[in-house]
Amino acid sequence: MTDYALLKKQLLALAEDEGYFIPLLSNASALLYAGLDDLNWAGFYLMDKGSLLLGPFQGKVACIRIPLGKGVCGTAALRDETIVVANVHDFPGHIACDGASNSEIVVPIHHGGKVVGVLDIDSPSLSRFSDGDRAGLEEFVRALESVVSYE
């Protein structure tokens, strides 16, 4: 079982020295990739010119730009809601950046009252993400929102 409280504590400790978003998101993706079992991708997409642009991540090569409303990431950003998908092959309009991905969770990230990006995590296993993962990752993102500087 993932210790989300520890991951959050580690994230906040990393942010004590640096709050700028690129290094912080880079370390956040590394924390999640190392701290959660059975993943093949963990990272961020950031809003840019009305779509999502690839940000810091851990895993295989990824899609560079995702339109709002497309795929799990674009849908989560547009709806401003966490989306958990047990089988990505059943998700209408799924974007297959890595054919090995079978399940996914996407959590919107906010700054100044608006969505500025998403946390995206993929697994090669079906139904990998539980309600506990959802709650833990949403709390992780809230901590990230509290310390990230976009300036």
N, C-alpha and C positions, 0 to 999 in steps of 0.2 A: 504494500500500500504506500502510495506517495505521501511524503511529509510536506504538504503545502505550506504549513507554518514555517518550516525550516527554509524552504525555497524563498518565501517572502522575506524572512529575516536576512538571508544572504543577499537578496536583491537590494534591500534597504542599506545594508552595509556597503555594498559596492557603490551606491549612489551618494554616500557620504563624501567621497572624494571627487566625484564627477557626475553631474546631472545632465550633461549634453546628450541628446537623444541617440546619436550614432553609437558611441561606445557603450552606453547603457543598454540599448536594445541588443547590441552584439553580445554583451555578457548575459543578458536575460535569456536570449535564445540558447546560449551555451548551457546555462543553468537548467533550463527546461529539458533540453536534449539529453543531458547527462542524468538528470534527476527523475525522469519518467521512463518507465520500461516500455519496450515494444513500440518505438517510434521510428519513422524513417524521414521525418522532416519537422522542424520547429522553427518558426520565425515570424517575420512581420511584413505586412504590406502597408504602405503609407499613402494617404491621399495626395494626389498630384494631378492638377489640371482635370479634375472631374473623373478620375479613375484611380485605381490602386496600383502603386509602383512598388516593385520588389525592394525590400529593406533587408536589414541584417537577418541572417538565418544560419541554421546548421542542417546539413543534409545534402541531397543531390541537387544538381542544377534545377532551377525553377523557372516558371513563367515570369516574364519581366513585368508585364502590365496586364491588369484584369479590369475590364469595364464594370462599372457599378451595375448591380442586378444580374451579373453573370457568374456562374459557378457558386460555390459555397461562400467564398470570400466576398465576392461582389454583392451577393444577396444579403449576407450578414451586415455588411457596411450600409447598404441601402435601407434595410429594415431597422438598423440600429438594434440588433438583438443577437444574442449568442445562438449559434446553430450547432447542434450535434447531429452527425450523420452516421448511422450504424453501417450503411453500405453505400459508398459514394456512387456506385454504378447504378443505383436506383434514384439518385438525385437528378431531377431534370436540369439539363444544361451544365452538368458537372464538367469542369475543365481538368483534363488528365495531364498534369505537369509531370507526374511520375506514375507510370502504370502499375507500380507495386503498391500504391496507396489504396486501401480498402475502406478505411473509416477516417473521420475528420471531425475536428472541433474548431470553431472560429469564434473569437470573442472581440467585439468592437472596442476600440480605444478612443477616449475622449480628451479634448483639451478645449477650454473656453466654451463649453457647452455644445460642442459639435464633434462628430466622428472625424478623427484624424488618421485612423488606420485600423488594422486588425491584427490580432495574434492568430496565427494559423498553425495547427498541429495535425500531422497525418500519421497514420499507423498502417502497417501492412496487414493487420488483423481486422476482421469484421467485428463490429460492436465493441471496440476497444475502450470507448470513453463512457464513463458512468456519470450518474448525478453527482457523485463526490468529486469527480474530475471537473465537472462543470463548475461547481461551487468553488473549488480550490483555484481553478484558473481564472474565474471572474474576480476572486479576491486578489490574486497575483496581479491582474491587470489594474485593479483599483490602486494597489500599492505603486505600481509603475506610473500611473497617471499622477500620483501625488508627488513624484520626485523628478519626472522628466522635464527638461527645459528644451524648448524648440527654438531658442534664440542663441 
